[in-house]
Amino acid sequence: MVKMSPTESEVYADLVISVSSVQYERKKERYDSMKKGDEIEFSGYLVSMGNEFKMHHIHAKGDIAKTGKNMEIG
């Protein structure tokens, strides 16, 4: 689950990012090391548009990379 900046919700995550099992296994250590608040960069395509009751769903194309920055999330 991902919180965007600027966010669409002060309380909830804005979107969920999915990756293929092959992509996950290839970069398992990186994905498992991600922590709440880590800033990431990625490209992907929209799987489903969210609304006030559900998050947007994005499927990542290629790798998800941490930028090295972290933001405080309550």
C-alpha positions as CSV (number, residue, x, y, z in Angstrom):
1,M,0.0,0.0,0.0
2,V,1.3,3.4,-0.9
3,K,0.7,6.9,0.4
4,M,1.1,9.6,-2.3
5,S,2.4,13.1,-1.8
6,P,0.2,15.0,-2.1
7,T,-2.2,12.5,-0.8
8,E,-5.9,12.0,-1.6
9,S,-6.7,10.9,1.9
10,E,-5.3,12.1,5.3
11,V,-6.1,8.7,6.8
12,Y,-5.8,5.9,4.3
13,A,-3.3,4.7,1.7
14,D,-3.9,6.1,-1.8
15,L,-3.0,3.1,-3.9
16,V,-1.8,-0.5,-3.9
17,I,1.1,-1.6,-6.2
18,S,1.3,-5.2,-7.3
19,V,4.3,-7.0,-8.9
20,S,4.5,-10.3,-10.6
21,S,5.8,-13.3,-8.6
22,V,8.8,-13.5,-11.0
23,Q,9.6,-9.8,-10.4
24,Y,9.2,-10.3,-6.6
25,E,11.5,-13.3,-6.5
26,R,14.2,-11.5,-8.5
27,K,14.3,-8.5,-6.1
28,K,12.9,-10.2,-2.9
29,E,15.6,-8.7,-0.6
30,R,14.7,-5.1,-1.8
31,Y,11.0,-5.6,-1.5
32,D,11.3,-7.2,1.9
33,S,13.6,-4.4,3.2
34,M,11.0,-1.7,2.4
35,K,9.5,-0.1,5.5
36,K,6.6,2.2,6.2
37,G,7.4,5.7,5.0
38,D,10.1,4.7,2.5
39,E,9.8,6.9,-0.6
40,I,9.8,4.9,-3.8
41,E,9.9,5.4,-7.6
42,F,8.2,3.2,-10.1
43,S,6.3,3.0,-13.4
44,G,3.3,1.0,-14.0
45,Y,-0.2,0.7,-15.5
46,L,-3.6,1.2,-14.0
47,V,-5.4,-2.0,-13.2
48,S,-8.4,-0.5,-11.5
49,M,-9.4,3.0,-10.6
50,G,-10.2,3.6,-6.9
51,N,-12.8,5.7,-5.3
52,E,-13.6,6.9,-1.8
53,F,-14.1,3.3,-0.7
54,K,-11.2,1.5,-2.4
55,M,-7.6,2.2,-3.4
56,H,-6.3,2.7,-7.0
57,H,-4.5,-0.5,-8.1
58,I,-1.3,-0.1,-10.1
59,H,0.7,-3.0,-11.5
60,A,4.4,-2.1,-11.6
61,K,6.4,-2.4,-14.8
62,G,10.0,-3.1,-14.0
63,D,11.6,-2.5,-10.6
64,I,10.3,-0.5,-7.7
65,A,13.3,1.6,-6.3
66,K,13.7,3.2,-2.9
67,T,14.9,6.8,-3.2
68,G,16.6,6.8,0.1
69,K,14.2,9.3,1.6
70,N,11.6,8.6,4.2
71,M,8.5,10.4,5.3
72,E,6.7,10.3,8.6
73,I,3.4,8.5,8.4
74,G,1.1,8.3,11.4
